[in-house]
């Protein structure tokens, strides 16, 4: 059967950007510049080795909160276990662990430069969906069609071939989806820096409005916005808007629903949809980004981070979970960013064998990482210690 196309014109989801004449334009430009300044300042404040470890933890954070928005609660500790191929015996919990691992795998692909075209390129959007869905267990690749009651299979990377309705919003016909995705890419792919930052918010809603896939649209939209901010701000994956959206989920979804509304009057832009609602969502989105950068910056203030880790290390030593002098190794890594293995023994005034025992204990507990038995030691940020090292990043287990 041919895919139905009702011939909708792309004017149905205009405007795709807040116009120059909008009264909201100045505020959005100010928010975009403030976000760019804060994000760059935070990035520059971190030693490269600390930044690398933090980016690994942020992937788990982004995954946790993005899944939470979808109603799937997989605790970061369980996500970390999944990354180490340690899965629950409970099939439902195991499936959610696999889902989380799939999300992190896709985000790492994005962080590592896997996207060569613009994030809004239709092929890129489909590739994000494909990479995520092909890693899911089969049980999560079926959705129920409420209009027919049948279970519909989700094909990784395939655009939908049937009608969908999300809340009150009836999405465009399936045959029109490629046309609307192409219009999005034309609008968002080549923008100046300020517009590119604001576009991460605007594209977020417009992609959800198109609803290109039978399932997985929310996660794909958040990953696309993440990739757009990664490109326009060079975030290095050190923070993510997902935590802020999950913490303000009610407002987030209210704004998305408002953006579905048609233009209210002659003062509400010149498109079919409300420009004012789009501008208000963009402001909410950028303010949430700024809030998250500020939160991460406070968590990573060197003296406060050192104090929290040192208190934790002293407690671990008293509990015999770590050998004495382990805290000295951690403190040195925190100051220097890394520590050569050959420097541990003279630093501690111990034999090589005793130094190796301390190094191994720190690696085994997850506080320190190294690429090989001869490579330097770096700080790790395991999710299991996040409540002590970085309070507030995740909810308590």
C-alpha positions in Angstrom: 0.0 0.0 0.0 1.3 3.5 -0.8 2.0 5.7 2.2 -0.8 8.3 2.4 0.2 11.9 1.7 -2.5 14.6 2.2 -0.4 17.2 0.5 0.1 19.4 3.5 2.3 22.5 2.9 5.2 23.2 5.2 3.6 26.5 6.1 1.6 24.5 8.6 4.5 24.5 11.1 5.8 28.0 10.4 7.4 29.9 12.0 10.5 27.8 12.5 12.4 30.7 14.1 11.4 33.7 16.1 11.4 36.6 13.6 13.6 39.7 13.8 10.5 41.8 14.4 9.3 39.8 17.4 9.3 41.7 20.7 10.9 38.5 22.2 13.9 38.7 19.9 16.0 40.8 22.2 15.4 38.6 25.3 16.3 35.5 23.4 19.5 37.0 22.0 20.5 38.0 25.5 19.8 34.5 26.9 21.7 32.9 24.0 24.8 35.1 24.6 24.6 34.6 28.4 24.4 30.8 27.9 27.4 30.9 25.5 29.5 32.9 27.9 28.6 30.7 30.9 29.1 27.5 29.0 32.5 28.6 27.7 33.6 29.8 31.1 32.7 26.4 32.7 34.4 24.5 30.0 37.6 26.5 30.3 37.6 26.1 34.1 38.1 22.3 33.9 41.4 20.4 33.3 41.0 18.2 30.3 41.3 15.0 32.3 38.5 16.1 34.7 36.4 17.2 31.8 36.7 13.8 30.1 35.6 12.0 33.3 32.7 14.4 33.8 31.5 14.0 30.3 31.2 10.2 30.9 29.0 10.9 34.0 26.9 13.5 32.2 26.0 10.9 29.6 24.5 8.7 32.3 22.8 11.8 33.8 21.3 12.8 30.4 20.1 9.3 29.8 18.5 9.0 33.3 16.6 12.2 33.0 15.6 11.7 29.4 14.2 8.3 30.2 12.5 9.7 33.3 10.6 12.1 31.1 9.4 9.1 29.2 8.2 7.4 32.4 11.1 5.0 32.6 12.9 5.2 35.9 16.3 3.4 35.7 18.6 4.6 38.5 22.1 5.8 37.4 23.7 3.0 39.5 21.7 0.4 37.5 22.7 2.3 34.3 26.4 2.1 35.3 26.0 -1.7 36.0 24.5 -2.1 32.5 27.6 -0.3 31.0 29.6 -3.0 32.7 27.3 -5.7 31.3 25.9 -6.4 34.8 22.2 -6.8 34.2 19.3 -7.5 36.5 17.7 -10.9 36.6 14.3 -9.2 36.4 13.4 -9.1 32.7 11.6 -5.7 32.9 14.4 -4.1 34.8 17.0 -5.6 32.4 15.1 -4.2 29.4 15.2 -0.7 30.9 19.0 -1.1 31.6 19.4 -2.1 27.9 17.4 1.0 26.9 19.6 3.2 29.0 22.7 1.7 27.6 21.4 2.3 24.1 20.8 6.0 24.9 24.3 6.4 26.3 25.9 4.6 23.3 24.1 7.0 20.9 25.2 10.1 22.9 28.8 8.9 23.0 28.6 8.5 19.2 27.4 12.1 19.0 30.1 13.3 21.5 32.8 11.6 19.5 31.9 13.5 16.3 29.7 10.8 14.7 27.4 13.5 13.2 29.0 14.8 10.1 26.0 16.7 8.7 23.8 19.2 10.6 22.0 17.6 13.5 18.7 18.5 11.7 19.6 16.7 8.5 16.9 14.2 7.9 19.4 11.4 7.4 21.0 12.3 10.8 17.7 12.3 12.5 16.9 8.9 11.1 20.4 7.6 12.0 20.0 8.7 15.7 16.7 6.8 15.8 18.2 3.8 14.1 21.2 3.6 16.4 19.0 3.9 19.5 16.3 1.4 18.5 18.5 -1.2 17.0 20.1 -1.7 20.5 16.8 -2.1 22.3 15.4 -5.5 23.3 12.6 -6.7 21.1 10.0 -6.2 23.8 10.6 -2.5 23.7 10.1 -2.3 19.9 6.4 -2.6 19.9 3.8 0.2 20.6 0.1 -0.1 20.9 -2.0 1.8 18.4 -4.9 3.2 20.5 -7.1 3.6 17.4 -6.9 0.0 16.4 -5.7 -1.8 19.5 -2.9 -3.6 17.6 0.7 -3.7 18.5 2.9 -2.0 15.9 6.5 -2.8 15.5 9.0 0.0 15.6 11.5 -0.3 12.8 14.9 1.4 13.7 15.4 4.5 11.5 12.2 4.1 9.6 9.8 7.0 9.3 6.2 6.3 10.3 3.7 5.0 7.8 0.6 5.5 9.8 -1.3 8.4 11.4 -0.5 9.4 15.0 -2.1 11.6 17.6 -0.3 13.0 20.7 -2.7 14.6 23.1 -4.8 17.0 21.1 -2.2 17.3 18.3 -2.9 15.2 15.2 0.3 14.9 13.3 0.7 15.4 9.6 0.1 12.5 7.2 2.9 10.0 7.0 3.7 10.8 3.4 4.3 14.5 4.3 7.0 13.7 6.9 10.0 13.8 4.5 8.9 17.1 3.1 8.6 18.7 6.6 12.0 17.3 7.7 13.6 18.8 4.6 12.1 22.2 5.4 13.4 22.0 9.0 16.9 21.2 7.8 16.8 24.1 5.3 15.7 26.5 8.1 18.2 25.3 10.8 21.3 24.0 9.2 23.1 27.2 8.4 22.5 29.9 11.0 24.6 32.5 12.8 25.7 31.6 16.3 22.9 33.3 18.3 20.2 31.9 16.0 21.8 28.5 16.1 21.6 28.4 19.9 17.9 29.6 19.9 17.2 27.0 17.1 18.1 24.2 19.5 14.8 25.0 21.3 12.7 25.8 18.3 13.8 22.6 16.4 13.0 20.6 19.6 9.3 21.4 19.4 9.0 21.4 15.6 10.5 17.9 15.4 8.1 16.7 18.0 5.3 18.4 16.0 6.2 16.5 12.9 6.4 13.2 14.9 8.5 11.4 12.3 8.7 8.0 14.0 6.0 5.7 15.3 7.8 5.8 18.7 11.0 7.3 20.2 10.4 10.9 19.1 11.0 12.5 22.5 14.4 10.9 23.0 15.4 11.7 19.4 14.3 15.3 19.8 16.3 15.7 23.0 19.4 14.1 21.4 19.0 16.4 18.4 18.8 19.5 20.6 21.8 18.1 22.6 23.8 17.8 19.3 22.8 21.3 18.2 24.0 22.8 21.5 27.2 20.6 21.3 27.9 22.1 17.9 26.9 25.8 18.5 28.4 26.1 22.0 31.2 23.4 22.0 29.8 22.1 25.3 32.1 19.0 25.2 29.2 17.1 26.8 29.9 18.7 30.2 26.2 19.6 30.9 22.9 18.7 29.5 19.4 20.4 29.5 17.7 17.0 30.1 18.1 17.3 33.9 16.5 20.7 33.9 13.6 19.6 31.6 12.9 16.6 33.8 12.9 18.7 37.0 10.4 21.1 35.3 8.6 18.4 33.5 5.1 19.9 33.9 6.1 23.3 32.6 8.1 21.6 29.8 5.1 19.7 28.6 2.8 22.7 29.0 5.1 24.8 26.8 5.3 22.1 24.2 1.5 21.9 24.1 1.2 25.7 23.8 3.6 25.6 20.8 1.0 23.4 19.0 -1.5 26.2 19.1 -2.4 28.2 16.0 -1.5 31.9 15.7 -3.6 33.8 18.1 -4.0 37.2 16.4 -2.3 39.6 14.0 0.3 40.4 16.7 1.4 36.8 16.9 3.7 36.5 14.0 2.9 35.6 10.4 3.0 31.8 10.5 0.3 29.3 11.0 1.5 28.4 14.6 1.9 30.8 17.4 5.2 32.7 17.3 4.7 34.0 20.8 4.3 30.4 22.2 7.5 29.4 20.4 9.4 32.3 21.8 8.2 31.6 25.3 9.3 28.0 25.0 12.7 29.0 23.6 13.1 31.4 26.6 12.2 28.6 29.0 14.5 26.2 27.2 17.5 28.6 27.3 16.9 29.6 30.9 16.8 25.9 31.8 20.2 25.4 30.0 21.7 28.4 31.9 20.4 26.9 35.2 22.1 23.6 34.4 25.4 25.2 33.5 25.3 27.1 36.8 24.4 24.0 38.7 27.3 22.0 37.2 29.7 24.9 37.7 28.9 25.0 41.4 29.3 21.2 41.7 32.7 21.3 40.1 34.3 24.2 42.0 37.7 22.8 42.7 38.0 23.5 46.4 34.4 22.2 47.1 34.9 19.1 45.0 38.2 18.3 46.7 36.7 18.7 50.1 33.8 16.4 49.3 36.1 13.7 47.8 38.6 14.0 50.6 35.9 13.6 53.3 34.6 10.5 51.4 38.1 9.1 51.1 38.8 9.5 54.8 35.6 7.7 55.6 36.5 4.8 53.2 39.9 4.5 54.9 38.4 4.4 58.4 36.0 1.7 57.1 38.9 -0.3 55.6 37.3 0.0 52.2 40.5 1.8 51.0 44.1 1.4 52.3 45.7 4.3 54.2 47.2 7.1 52.1 44.7 6.5 49.3 43.4 10.1 49.9 46.9 11.5 49.1 46.7 9.9 45.6 43.2 11.2 45.0 44.2 14.7 46.3 47.2 14.8 44.0 45.1 13.8 41.0 42.6 16.5 41.8 45.3 19.1 41.8 47.3 17.9 38.8 44.6 16.3 36.7 46.6 13.1 36.4 49.3 11.1 38.2 52.0 8.9 36.6 52.0 5.4 38.2 55.8 5.7 38.8 55.2 8.8 40.9 52.9 7.1 43.4 55.6 5.3 45.4 57.8 8.3 46.0 54.8 10.5 46.6 53.6 8.2 49.4 57.1 7.2 50.7 56.2 3.5 50.2 57.6 0.5 48.3 56.5 0.0 44.7 54.5 -3.1 45.8 52.6 -1.1 48.5 52.0 1.7 46.1 50.5 -0.7 43.5 48.2 -2.1 46.2 46.8 1.5 46.8 46.5 2.1 43.1 44.7 -1.1 42.5 42.3 -0.5 45.4 41.4 3.0 44.0 40.8 1.5 40.5 38.8 -1.5 41.9 36.5 0.8 43.9 35.9 3.0 40.8 37.4 6.3 42.1 40.3 6.2 39.7 40.7 5.0 36.1 43.5 4.2 33.7 43.8 3.1 30.1 46.3 0.4 30.9 48.6 -0.9 33.6 51.3 1.6 32.5 49.1 4.6 31.7 48.6 7.6 34.0 45.9 7.6 36.7 42.9 9.8 36.2 39.9 10.7 38.4 36.7 8.9 37.6 33.1 10.0 38.4 31.2 6.8 39.1 27.5 7.1 39.5 27.6 5.1 42.8 29.5 7.9 44.5 27.5 10.8 42.9 25.4 11.4 46.0 28.6 12.2 48.0 30.9 13.7 45.3 28.3 15.6 43.4 25.1 16.0 45.5 22.0 16.8 43.7 23.1 15.4 40.3 20.9 12.3 40.8 18.2 11.5 43.2 19.2 9.2 46.1 18.7 5.6 45.4 
